[in-house]
Amino acid sequence: MGLEVSSYISGLTPSWPVSGDPKNQGDDHIRLIKSVLQTTFPNALKPFRLPSATVLSANTTLTSASDNTFHVCVAGTGIQVTLPALAGSDAGWQVRMMKQSGAYVNVVPASGALASQVGSTPLIRVEQLCQPATFIWDGGGWYVWKEGGVIGETMNFDGPAVPAGFFTLDGSAYNTTAYCELFAVLGTGTLRDKRGRVEAGVDNGVTGRLANGFGASGNGAVGGLDYHVLTTAEMPPHRHSAAIYDPSHFHPYSDAAVPGGQKPNGAGTSPWNGTQLSNTSAAVTGVRVNSDGGLDTTYAAGGGALHTIVQPTIVTQKLIRAC
């Protein structure tokens, strides 16, 4: 049987050479196999280890032989895993770490730091349940890829208990050594207090949308009220009608009418005949209103109670990813 032509393992014919082929063709098959292996694995400068898994329940120091392993951590208390000291020729070495149960796993390098999405940190904490982290050696340093989101991101959570690897945003302090990734993001060891607050996009004084009620409008600024009592200056101009009407008026009276003048006083004999109708001079009464606020004011209305200014709201837990 002739010699197949192949560049990769998939092109080899498992049944060749067949019985009866000349023995001097054996060296051709051997050369072909070597060529195919080198083409398939062009950078095979070190052992290629098939994926494997192991369970960790205590502090462990990995070795170069731990390449391409998946470590499932089940320690009841926190454990530490130390990565090996590797050479430049070990570039591409990697392991994955995941917490299945227990407290947490701190992964540290034999020396130096670990580069991740937050920069360089002395350790990486694996605390979220079933969220693996991959540790890769590039020949000169360590890089970490974590699944499950971004350190420092916040989220709403409707469960009753805070999941591992997250904190409630309640203004409390946290351990900046254990959670050094979060500290690298926040730059402070105190969490923001988002209890009873809704969130708004950063303004930074550019749009002026948060101008009222905020002393500042950068990241972390707070403001607003859940209730308020209006002041007089905040009320729109308005008037209250008072049910008072005091027009000028006069009173009629009658007097005796005589030709050419009034009836003379005393006893007289000048003739007079009938009466005529006259009016007094017009005048106002000078009526004033006296209420609980003093003269010329209406009585007070309203109780001055607090009025709510909270938008329609549903309450949930505000969490931040810590590791």
C-alpha positions in Angstrom: 0.0 0.0 0.0 1.3 3.4 -0.9 2.3 6.1 1.6 -0.6 8.6 2.4 -0.1 12.3 2.0 -0.9 14.2 5.2 0.1 17.3 7.2 -2.0 16.7 10.3 -3.0 13.8 12.5 -6.5 13.6 11.0 -5.0 12.8 7.6 -3.3 9.6 8.7 -4.8 6.3 7.8 -4.9 4.1 10.9 -4.8 0.8 9.0 -1.6 1.6 7.0 0.8 0.1 6.4 -1.0 -3.1 5.7 0.4 -6.6 6.0 2.5 -7.4 3.0 3.8 -4.0 2.4 7.6 -3.9 1.9 9.5 -3.5 5.1 11.6 -0.8 3.5 8.6 1.5 3.4 8.5 1.5 7.3 11.0 4.4 7.4 8.7 6.5 5.2 5.8 6.0 7.5 8.0 6.9 10.5 9.1 10.1 8.8 5.6 11.0 7.9 4.4 10.5 11.5 7.2 12.8 12.8 6.3 15.4 10.2 2.6 15.3 11.1 3.3 15.6 14.8 5.5 18.6 14.4 3.1 20.3 12.1 0.1 19.6 14.4 2.1 20.8 17.5 4.5 23.5 16.1 5.3 25.0 19.5 5.5 21.8 21.5 8.6 23.0 23.6 7.3 21.5 26.8 4.9 18.7 27.9 1.3 19.0 26.7 -1.0 17.9 29.6 -4.5 17.0 28.9 -7.1 18.8 31.0 -7.7 17.3 34.5 -9.5 18.2 37.7 -8.5 18.0 41.3 -10.2 18.9 44.6 -8.5 21.2 47.1 -9.5 21.4 50.8 -6.3 22.8 52.3 -3.5 25.3 51.5 -1.7 24.2 48.4 1.4 25.1 46.4 1.1 24.2 42.7 4.0 23.0 40.5 4.8 23.3 36.8 3.1 19.9 36.4 -0.2 21.4 37.5 -0.5 22.9 34.0 -4.0 22.7 32.4 -5.7 21.6 35.6 -9.1 22.6 37.0 -9.1 23.0 40.8 -12.3 22.7 42.7 -12.1 24.1 46.2 -14.3 22.8 49.0 -12.6 24.1 52.1 -14.8 24.9 55.0 -12.6 27.8 55.9 -10.6 30.0 53.6 -7.5 28.5 51.9 -4.5 29.8 50.0 -3.2 28.5 46.7 0.3 29.5 45.7 1.2 29.5 42.0 4.5 28.0 40.9 7.7 29.9 40.0 7.9 29.4 36.2 10.4 30.3 33.5 10.0 32.0 30.2 9.8 28.7 28.4 6.7 27.9 30.4 4.7 30.6 28.6 1.1 29.5 28.2 0.9 27.6 31.5 -2.5 28.0 33.0 -4.8 26.7 35.7 -8.4 27.4 36.6 -9.7 27.8 40.2 -13.4 27.6 41.3 -15.0 27.5 44.7 -17.7 24.8 45.0 -18.3 25.2 48.7 -16.7 26.7 51.8 -15.5 30.2 52.4 -13.0 31.5 49.8 -9.7 30.8 48.0 -6.9 33.3 48.0 -4.6 32.8 45.0 -1.1 34.3 45.3 2.0 34.1 43.0 5.3 32.7 44.2 6.6 36.3 43.7 5.5 39.5 42.1 1.9 40.4 41.5 -1.1 39.3 39.5 -2.5 41.5 36.7 -6.3 41.6 36.3 -9.0 43.9 35.2 -8.3 46.2 38.2 -4.5 46.4 37.6 -1.8 44.6 39.7 -2.7 43.1 43.1 -0.9 40.8 45.4 -3.6 38.3 45.5 -6.8 37.3 43.7 -9.8 36.2 45.9 -12.1 33.5 44.4 -15.2 33.7 46.5 -18.2 33.6 44.2 -19.8 30.2 44.1 -19.2 28.3 40.8 -17.5 31.3 39.1 -14.1 30.2 37.9 -11.0 32.3 37.6 -8.2 31.5 35.1 -4.5 32.1 35.9 -2.2 32.4 32.9 1.6 32.7 32.8 2.9 34.6 29.7 6.5 33.9 30.3 7.2 36.9 32.4 4.2 37.5 34.6 0.7 36.4 35.7 -2.6 37.4 34.2 -6.0 36.6 35.6 -9.3 36.3 33.8 -12.4 36.2 36.0 -15.8 35.2 34.9 -19.0 36.8 36.2 -18.7 40.6 35.6 -16.6 43.5 36.6 -15.1 44.2 40.1 -16.9 47.2 41.6 -20.1 46.9 39.6 -23.3 47.3 41.5 -26.5 45.4 41.0 -30.0 44.9 42.3 -30.6 41.6 44.1 -34.0 40.3 45.2 -32.8 37.3 47.2 -33.0 37.4 51.0 -29.2 36.7 51.6 -26.2 38.4 50.1 -24.3 36.0 47.8 -20.6 35.3 48.4 -18.2 37.8 46.8 -20.7 40.7 47.2 -21.3 43.4 49.8 -24.4 45.4 50.7 -23.9 49.1 49.9 -24.6 50.3 53.4 -21.7 52.6 54.1 -19.7 50.1 56.1 -15.9 49.4 56.0 -14.4 46.3 54.5 -11.1 44.5 54.6 -8.9 46.2 52.0 -6.2 43.5 52.2 -8.6 40.6 51.6 -10.5 42.5 49.0 -7.6 44.3 47.4 -9.2 44.2 43.9 -12.2 46.2 45.2 -9.9 48.6 46.9 -8.0 49.1 43.7 -11.2 50.2 42.1 -12.8 52.3 44.8 -9.6 53.8 46.3 -11.3 53.8 49.8 -12.0 51.2 52.4 -15.6 52.4 53.0 -18.5 51.4 50.9 -21.1 53.9 49.6 -24.4 54.0 51.4 -27.2 53.4 48.9 -29.8 52.4 51.4 -33.1 54.1 50.6 -31.7 55.9 47.5 -32.3 55.7 43.8 -29.4 56.3 41.3 -28.7 58.9 38.7 -26.1 59.3 36.0 -23.0 61.3 36.8 -23.5 65.0 36.0 -20.2 66.6 36.9 -21.8 70.0 36.5 -21.9 69.7 32.7 -25.6 69.4 32.1 -26.9 71.1 35.2 -29.6 68.4 35.7 -28.6 67.8 39.3 -28.0 71.5 40.1 -30.8 71.8 42.6 -30.4 70.0 45.9 -26.8 68.8 45.3 -23.7 70.4 46.6 -21.7 68.4 44.0 -22.7 66.2 41.1 -19.7 63.9 40.6 -19.5 60.2 41.2 -20.9 59.4 44.7 -22.6 62.8 45.3 -25.8 62.6 47.2 -28.9 64.8 47.4 -32.7 64.9 47.3 -35.3 64.4 50.0 -38.1 61.9 50.5 -40.4 64.6 52.0 -40.5 68.4 52.2 -42.5 71.2 53.8 -43.1 74.1 51.4 -41.9 77.5 52.4 -43.7 80.7 51.5 -41.1 81.6 48.9 -41.7 78.2 47.2 -45.5 78.8 46.8 -46.7 80.4 43.6 -48.2 83.9 43.9 -51.8 83.7 44.8 -54.7 85.4 46.7 -57.4 84.2 49.0 -60.8 85.9 48.6 -62.4 87.4 51.7 -66.2 87.4 51.9 -66.4 91.1 52.9 -68.2 93.8 51.0 -68.5 97.3 52.5 -69.9 99.7 49.9 -70.8 103.3 50.7 -74.4 103.9 51.5 -76.8 106.6 52.8 -80.0 106.8 54.9 -83.2 108.6 53.7 -85.1 110.9 56.0 -88.3 113.1 55.7 -88.7 116.8 56.4 -91.6 119.2 56.2 -92.1 120.9 52.9 -93.3 124.6 52.7 -93.3 127.0 49.8 -90.0 128.6 49.7 -88.3 126.8 52.6 -88.6 124.8 55.7 -91.4 125.0 58.2 -90.4 127.7 60.7 -89.4 126.7 64.1 -91.8 127.3 67.0 -95.3 128.4 66.6 -96.0 130.0 63.4 -98.9 130.6 61.1 -97.0 130.4 57.8 -98.8 127.9 55.7 -96.9 124.6 54.8 -98.0 121.7 52.9 -96.8 118.0 53.1 -93.2 116.6 53.4 -90.2 116.0 51.1 -87.8 113.1 51.0 -84.0 113.7 51.4 -80.9 111.6 51.9 -77.9 111.8 54.3 -74.4 112.1 52.9 -72.9 108.8 51.6 -70.3 107.2 53.9 -68.6 103.8 54.6 -68.9 101.9 57.9 -65.2 101.2 58.3 -65.8 97.5 59.0 -62.5 95.5 59.5 -61.7 91.8 59.6 -60.1 90.4 62.7 -58.9 86.7 62.2 -56.4 84.5 63.9 -53.7 86.2 61.9 -54.6 89.8 62.9 -56.6 92.6 61.2 -57.5 92.3 57.6 -56.3 88.7 57.0 -58.3 85.6 56.3 -58.3 82.7 58.7 -55.4 80.2 58.1 -56.1 77.0 56.1 -53.9 73.9 55.8 -51.8 72.0 58.4 -48.2 72.5 57.1 -47.6 68.8 57.1 -44.8 67.0 55.3 -45.7 65.9 51.8 -43.9 63.0 50.2 -41.9 63.5 47.0 -40.8 59.9 46.5 -41.5 58.5 43.0 -43.3 55.1 42.7 -40.7 52.8 44.2 -40.0 49.1 44.8 -37.3 48.2 47.3 -34.5 45.8 46.6 -30.9 45.1 47.8 -28.1 47.2 46.4 -25.0 45.1 46.1 -21.4 45.6 44.8 -19.1 42.9 43.4 -16.1 42.7 45.7 -14.0 39.9 44.1 
